[in-house]
Amino acid sequence: MTQIKDISRERSAELYAKAKTYFPGGVNSPVRAFKSVYGTPLFIKKGDGSHIWDADDNEFIDFCCSWGPLILGHNHSKVKEKVIEVMQNGMSFGAPTALENELAELILNNNKFIEKLRFVSSGTEAVMSAIRLARGYTKRDKILKFEGCYHGHSDSLLVKAGSGLVTFGETSSAGVPKSFADETIVIALNDPEALQKAFADFKDQIAAVIIEPVPANNGLLLQTKEYLQLLRDTCTQNGTLLIFDEVISGFRIGFEGAAGYYDIQPDIITYGKIIGGGLPVGCYGASAEIMSHISPDGGVYQAGTLSGNPVAMAAGIAQLSELLQPGFYEELKNKIEVFVKDIQQYADERGYKFKIFSIGSIFWFAFTGQESISRADEIDPASMENFKILHRELLNRGIYMGPSGYEVGFISSAHTKADLEKAKSAIFEGLDLVFSK
Ligand SMILES: *Cc1c(COP(=O)(O)O)cnc(C)c1O
């Protein structure tokens, strides 16, 4: 297998050079800078269905899907039409609109895990607010999170584990006060002993345990139902709230997300990404009793100038309505099962040290011999070199993946069987190249 010619990135390179004079690193979100893969970032000018086009007119089948929100693919006609319809009447009022009720009804009537919710404008904001709610509700300060779970970029959550079984957080970013990080306890995923020790060490101090029930921001670190249930039980026994951060898994692995998939009732759930149909929307929800602590009913303050923005609500309404069509998730799942199975089989037959892990329409390429990976420290950083090669080969063959081996891929309902066949061939060739060295 030989390497093929690199795609042209002339126009993207020009735009990137300009962008570097305007934005730190030339981007408005760091991963977009292609720091861990080859070449300059591609500037995208158009998306339609499962395909995107860059500034040099290269065409790709897109498996990034804007990092998850676009479960119907790009430029879905129903979403676009609804957004345009609502926009005819203005963009924002800072006053309630019926559209907020409509999106809330779609969610609450089809989700048995929350009774009330509040719309915000991003996943970060949803999680930040959920943490404040948990602290206000329990009158405790500490939160417990897991190494390898990403919850947006708010101060208390940009904290990773140091060494040792239970460590006080060490910040992952400059600018986070040590005193904030000290309120965040970090333990490894899937480690019942560390959990027990944290609750013993910080008895009656932990306001909330927050987890991505489907950890998908640092590889795909699938947890067992037993472990998630252990979190539920431990929180209940200790008067601690359990927060499921479902910004990725919500509406993705089923309309009720991971709570529904594992049938575990968390105390607070956060959503983002899919909920806004590609526009900036996040939300957090809980029982009516817990939500009564939010301002103006309760003492936990949280607000937003553009919260519940009508145009964003419109996109969410149109997208979630499609997800509620009978058979939507089954169809998606069936398509992906074949894709994943064929890729794994190809790698296994050739003895490649490679696994494709997946759940619902999320998948992750892991260059590992392990049958499963459930903790961040089980990922070999050196294996990312393989992803880097694969990423370049896939781009050259018209397949766009997020530019980091720690990121997962997403499949939308717009991906056709033909798209997946084409992607499979490209992945096979890419793997052959990776393992020919
Ligand atoms: C993307 C993500 C966030 C942050 O959402 P933004 O909209 O990027 O602020 C938080 N938690 C999880 C699990 C996410 O995947």
The ligand as an SDF file (V2000), in Angstrom:
LIG
                    3D

 15 15  0  0  0  0  0  0  0  0999 V2000
  -18.8370   19.4460   24.3880 C   0  0  0  0  0  0  0  0  0  0  0  0
  -19.0090   19.1040   25.8270 C   0  0  0  0  0  0  0  0  0  0  0  0
  -19.1320   20.0780   26.8240 C   0  0  0  0  0  0  0  0  0  0  0  0
  -18.9550   21.5430   26.5210 C   0  0  0  0  0  0  0  0  0  0  0  0
  -19.9350   22.0150   25.6540 O   0  0  0  0  0  0  0  0  0  0  0  0
  -19.6360   23.3580   24.8250 P   0  0  0  0  0  0  0  0  0  0  0  0
  -20.9240   23.5840   24.0590 O   0  0  0  0  0  0  0  0  0  0  0  0
  -18.4570   23.0780   23.9840 O   0  0  0  0  0  0  0  0  0  0  0  0
  -19.3930   24.4260   25.8140 O   0  0  0  0  0  0  0  0  0  0  0  0
  -19.4010   19.6770   28.1040 C   0  0  0  0  0  0  0  0  0  0  0  0
  -19.5260   18.3760   28.4290 N   0  0  0  0  0  0  0  0  0  0  0  0
  -19.4190   17.4090   27.5060 C   0  0  0  0  0  0  0  0  0  0  0  0
  -19.6070   15.9910   27.9020 C   0  0  0  0  0  0  0  0  0  0  0  0
  -19.1320   17.7350   26.1810 C   0  0  0  0  0  0  0  0  0  0  0  0
  -18.9820   16.7650   25.2770 O   0  0  0  0  0  0  0  0  0  0  0  0
  1  2  1  0
  2  3  1  0
  2 14  2  0
  3  4  1  0
  3 10  2  0
  4  5  1  0
  5  6  1  0
  6  7  2  0
  6  8  1  0
  6  9  1  0
 10 11  1  0
 11 12  2  0
 12 13  1  0
 12 14  1  0
 14 15  1  0
M  END
$$$$
